Each structure stands twice: as structure tokens, then as C-alpha cells.
Amino acid sequence: MADAPEENGFQQAAQVAGVGATEAPPPPVAGKRVRYHGLITASVMMATIMQALDSTIANVALPRMQGTLSATQDQMGWVLTSYIVAAAVTIPLTGWLAGEFGRRRVFLISIFVFTVASALCGLAESLPQIVLFRFLQGVGGAALVPLSQAVLFDINPPKDFGRAMSIWGIGVTMGPILGPALGGWLTENYSWRWVFYINLPIGILTFIGLYFTMPENRNAKSSRFDFLGFATLSIAIAALQVMLDRGQLKDWFSSGEIILESAVSGLAFYLFLVHTFSFPKPFVNPHLFQDRNFVASNIFIFLVGVVLFATLALLPPMLQNQMNYPVVLTGLVTAPRGIGTLIGMMVVGRLVTRFDPRIIMAVGLLLTAYSLWQMTQFSLLMNSWPVIISGIAQGLGVGLVYVPLSTVAFTTLPGTLRNEGTAFFNLLRNVGSSVGISVVEFLLTQNTQRLHAGMVEHVTPYNATSSTALTSAHLSTGSLRGLEALNATITNQATMIAYIDDFQLMMVLTLATIPFLFIIKKVRPATGSHVVLE
């Protein structure tokens, strides 16, 4: 499409920034900053980091929690599942709540609920208590990330969207990366309860900061709540999350429970789609899917969630179990990934206004694929430098993808749809991470068993190669202890190869997504307060 006339360009800019919508604060004017801009930005970023950090910080504390609460490993899984399910069910509700009761009110209540629930989790004395409080924490935390993203869009003009999303992306991606290191340090030096108590000062500061700086913005018109749409979507997501979380434990579709959960999820999602496209005012506004850039960006954020969080789920257990890294050292060697993300987002905030966002995302995907190729070269004899270098490269690649992707997704989306749009965007990111983690964990287990069986076949007295390897490793098959040591060695080798296979799969997936960048419609970088589509 040719360049729009100047008048139409400013009208489009008004729509993008939210002019005419009932969602105050007023749209920023070019060259004019919103009052308390810095404090609002700092406050919403603390909320984002707090929620994102909590998605992984508790994982490393589970063994200590298990002993304190006298629970089995199976039961401890519900500590994670309850949080994930609560957040998954509540995220789609965020857009309606913010539109109905005002973004400021919903934001403050969410911070309050999340902070109080964090304190209760730290005080929990039994498994039912911590599962209940983690569910409450998930309900409070679900709205924090999408609303923080929506707020940053509203307080910045379109020409600064790239910079705003680079700031927001730092919080979203740094939290899960730093979570294991911080959680391990707190658990090792203090107690597992401090992985929850650490949210208290952050939550209090965030609440105070937004209470005194964020303006009220309630819609003038009330909308009827679509209970059926919300119920079917919630059931579909909750059943999917439980299935993904328990599938590995229950051996997937050989279990009646997993079959039931998948059937419930599929049926509920089908009913949700039928209802959405036939009901006059559905829970999820179908107009969201009329924006090609928004739809394409949601597909990509799903894939980014798969690659980013699946890698984060694989590396810590690989380092601890296969390479005998302690918890704190595992956190230290994976933390440089955050340095790469930080560099990428600092750089891309400037690049996104000068270059085609699709080119920047292509470079980021290539860097991510290169880092995954480096991971396919891992071995049990390597030192920590390959982990650090590949982590920095992947962090840089993800940073280059995340910011322009978020910018492209919402630059052309009307301000009236922004609450729902950010909620749906973050929902797909979470679902992508759940799917990715479940798939790679399933493949890891299956490939380890397959490779172990294949390697054992060749360990015979008649195989000169295996006999030489046994001699060099000082392993003997003439005693029970020697057989146990041999089995442990083979299992370790098979597991390491299975990890490499997972990294290779994610590398191929990342490369395969690059051609789909052309689905995204080109957005001319903003030079003032308006955006032009081509």
C-alpha cells in the first residue's frame, strides 16, 4: 500500500495510541512525555520482573520443600501445576477485567493478591496450604505481565514503542533466566521460604509506585460478561496445562487420565471457537484476528516460548545431573544468557525505528539457531565456557526477536483492543513454553531409553572397542558394583546424547520459522507520532 496522506497518518496514529477509546491515560503527543513517565515505567517493570522471576525461582527449591512438607515427588508437582493452571485460566480474563473495572484498579489488586499470596506461600506448613496459596499467587500474577505491556504502550508514542518493548522484554526474559540462580542461592544460604518472601519488598514498592503515579482509566460503558466463552476457554487451557504437566509422569496416552484431559481440552476449545464466531459479543473479540500482524506475531511468540523456555528447562538438570554442577554454579553459568538478552534489547530499541523489524527478527533467529548448534557440540568432557558462550549468543538472539515482535504485534492494533491483545499475546507465550517443555522432556526420556538400549547391545566381551573403553574407564563386569558403575556410565552417555538431540530439534525448528517472517506486513519505522503501513 502506498504511503498514507498526512491527515490519514495522524488519524491512524490516534487510533494506535488509543485516542477516542475510553481507556485513559490520554495518548502521548509527539515530543511530550506523560507525567511520572519514569516512575510508572519503573513500577510496571518491577511488577513484570516479580511475576516472571516467580515462574522459575521455586523450581530449584522443590527438593527442600518436599522434605519440609513431607510430600512425594508426584505431589510436589502440584506446587508448580497449581500456579501454572491459575495463571493460564486468569490471563484471558485480564482484558475484560481491565476494560470493565479500569486498568489501574485491576493492576493494584493483582499486585496486592500476588504479594499476600507470596507471604502465605512462605508461611505454609502443609502441602494443601502451599498448593492453595500458589493457586492464589497465579491468579494475582496472571494480569501483571499483559497489563504492564499495555501500560507501556499507552504512556509512549508510537515512535518509542520499540524502546518501550525493549525495557518490557528485559523484565519478561530476565526473570526466568535469573530465577534458578537466585532461587538456588536463597535456598542454599537461607531457606526455601525466601524464594517467596523475596516478593514482599518488590510487591510493596510496586504497589506504592503505581498507587501514586498511575492515573485512573475506567471504561465509560459496561459490557456484558460472556460466561460461556470464558468457561470453555478456561477449561480448555486448564485441561491442556494439567495434561502437559502430568503427561511425562503418567506415560502420556497410555494413561486414561491423560486421554480424558486431552479430550476435555479439545472439546472445550472446539466449543469456544464455535461460540466465539457465532455469539454477538464473545469473550475474545474476533476483531483481534483481523490484524494480520497481530496474528502472525502470536504464532511467532508461541514458537519463541517453545525455544526459550524449553532450553531453560533442559540446561539446569543437564548441568547438575550429567556434569555434577552444584546448584549455585549452575545458576552462575546460565546467568550470562541474561547478559546477552540485555545487550540485544538495548541495541534493538534503537534499531527497530531505523530498519525493517522483519530483518532484525531474522538476524535474531539466526543467532538463536547458531547458539543451539553450539549446544549440539556439548560433551561430558567440556568445561563451562561452551555453556556461557552459547548462552550469551542465544540471549542476544532472543532479545533481537522479542522486542520487534512485540512492537509489530501492537503497532497496528487499535488502542481499544490493547488490553485483550496483550493478554492473548502473553497467553500464547505461556502455552508455547508449556508445550515446548513437555515435548523436549518427553523426547529426552524416550531417546535416553532408546539410546541406552542401543549402547548396551554393543557392550559384549567380543566387541574390541567396548572392551578397550571398559579397560580405560577402569570398569569391570565381573562384580555387581562394576555392573552398576557401567550402567551409570552408559545412562549418562545416553542422556547426554538425548539432550543434544533436543537441542538439534530446536535448532531446526528455529530455522524453519524464518521464512514465515514474510507473513508479517511491513511497518515503516515511525519518525514522529504516526505509523505508516506498506
Buried (B, 14 or more C-beta within 10 A) or exposed (E): EEEBEEEEBBBBBBBBBBBEBBBBBBBBEBEEEBEBBEBBBBBBBBBBBBBBBBBBBBBBBBEBBBEBBEBEEEBBBBBBBBBBBBBBBBBBBBBBBBBBBBBBBBBBBBBBBBBBBBBBBBEBEEBEBBBBBBBBBBBBBBBBBBBBBBBBBBBBBBBBBBBBBBBBBBBBBBBBBBBBBBBBBBBBEEBBBBBBBBBBEBBEBBBEBBEEBBBEBBBEEEEEBBEBBBBBBBBBBBBBBBBBBBBBEBEBEEBEEBBEBBEBBEBBBEBBBEBBEEEEEBBBBEBBBEBEBBBBBBBBBBBBBBBBBBBBBBBBBBBBEBBEBEBBBBBBBBBBBBBBBBBBBBBBBEBBBEBBBBEBBBBBBBBBBBBBBBBBEBEEEEEBEBBBBBBBBBBBBBBBBBBBBBBBBBBBBBBBBBBBBBBBBBBBBBBBBBBBBBBBBBBBBEBBBBBBEEBBEEBEEEEEEBBEBBEEEEBEBEEEEBEEBBBEBBBBBBBBBBBBBBBBBBBEBBBEBBEEBEBBBBBEBBEEBBBBBE
